[in-house]
Amino acid sequence: MIDLPLTFGIVGMVCILFAFLMVQLHYWTQDQMRYDIVNFFGSALLLIYAFEGRVWPFVILNSVWALYSLWDVMGDMRKRGNVENAEVNLCRSSSLESYDDRHA
């Protein structure tokens, strides 16, 4: 029989270690969204594992880790949205200026 919480714990541990190694080996930076996403999923899975085992210090640790990682993901999404909105607005204003120049 598969021990689901243990599986979550192992997958979570692999996620956290993978993200750590990618940064240490300079394949990723801590500012990249993929780093934050992998950390979030890893810590969320470890949180489930720790909660099932009633290991309260690790519940607290992984709760903070997951929340902070989620906060970073949301910040990354806001930045990405602002960049995309700025690009759209720049394109719109450029096309409007071109239209105005052609029809003046």
C-alpha positions as CSV (number, residue, x, y, z in Angstrom):
1,M,0.0,0.0,0.0
2,I,1.2,3.5,-0.9
3,D,1.8,5.8,2.0
4,L,0.5,9.1,0.5
5,P,1.9,11.5,3.1
6,L,5.3,9.9,2.8
7,T,5.1,10.2,-1.0
8,F,4.2,13.9,-0.5
9,G,7.2,14.3,1.8
10,I,9.6,12.7,-0.6
11,V,8.4,14.7,-3.6
12,G,8.4,17.9,-1.6
13,M,12.0,17.2,-0.4
14,V,13.1,16.6,-4.0
15,C,11.4,19.9,-5.1
16,I,13.2,21.9,-2.4
17,L,16.6,20.3,-3.1
18,F,16.2,20.6,-6.8
19,A,15.5,24.3,-6.6
20,F,18.4,24.7,-4.2
21,L,20.8,22.9,-6.5
22,M,19.7,24.8,-9.6
23,V,20.5,28.1,-7.8
24,Q,23.8,26.7,-6.4
25,L,24.9,25.5,-9.8
26,H,23.9,28.8,-11.3
27,Y,21.3,27.4,-13.7
28,W,18.6,29.5,-12.0
29,T,18.5,32.6,-9.8
30,Q,16.4,33.2,-6.8
31,D,14.6,36.0,-8.7
32,Q,13.1,33.6,-11.2
33,M,9.4,32.6,-11.0
34,R,10.2,28.9,-11.6
35,Y,12.4,28.9,-8.4
36,D,9.5,30.4,-6.4
37,I,7.0,27.9,-7.9
38,V,9.1,24.8,-7.2
39,N,9.8,26.1,-3.6
40,F,6.1,26.7,-3.1
41,F,5.1,23.2,-4.2
42,G,7.9,21.6,-2.3
43,S,7.2,23.3,0.9
44,A,3.4,22.8,0.5
45,L,4.0,19.0,0.1
46,L,6.3,19.0,3.1
47,L,3.7,20.8,5.1
48,I,1.2,18.1,4.4
49,Y,3.8,15.4,5.4
50,A,4.7,17.3,8.6
51,F,1.1,17.9,9.5
52,E,0.2,14.2,9.1
53,G,3.1,13.3,11.3
54,R,2.2,16.0,13.8
55,V,5.7,17.4,13.7
56,W,4.8,20.9,14.7
57,P,8.1,22.6,14.3
58,F,8.2,21.5,10.7
59,V,4.5,22.5,10.2
60,I,5.5,26.0,11.2
61,L,8.7,26.0,9.2
62,N,7.0,24.8,6.0
63,S,3.9,27.0,6.5
64,V,6.2,30.1,6.6
65,W,8.2,28.7,3.6
66,A,5.1,28.0,1.5
67,L,3.5,31.4,2.3
68,Y,6.6,33.3,1.5
69,S,7.2,31.4,-1.7
70,L,3.5,32.0,-2.7
71,W,4.0,35.7,-1.9
72,D,7.0,35.7,-4.3
73,V,5.1,33.9,-7.0
74,M,2.3,36.5,-6.7
75,G,4.8,39.3,-6.9
76,D,6.4,37.7,-9.9
77,M,3.0,37.5,-11.6
78,R,2.2,41.1,-10.7
79,K,5.6,42.2,-12.2
80,R,5.0,40.1,-15.3
81,G,1.5,41.6,-15.7
82,N,2.8,45.1,-15.3
83,V,5.5,44.4,-18.0
84,E,2.9,43.0,-20.3
85,N,0.5,45.9,-19.7
86,A,3.3,48.4,-20.3
87,E,4.2,46.6,-23.6
88,V,0.6,46.7,-24.7
89,N,0.2,50.3,-23.8
90,L,3.4,51.2,-25.5
91,C,2.2,49.4,-28.7
92,R,-1.2,51.1,-28.5
93,S,0.3,54.6,-28.0
94,S,2.8,54.0,-30.9
95,S,0.1,52.9,-33.2
96,L,-2.1,55.8,-32.2
97,E,0.8,58.2,-32.8
98,S,1.4,56.7,-36.2
99,Y,-2.3,56.9,-37.0
100,D,-2.4,60.6,-35.9
101,D,0.7,61.3,-38.0
102,R,-0.8,59.7,-41.1
103,H,-4.1,61.5,-40.8
104,A,-3.0,64.9,-39.7
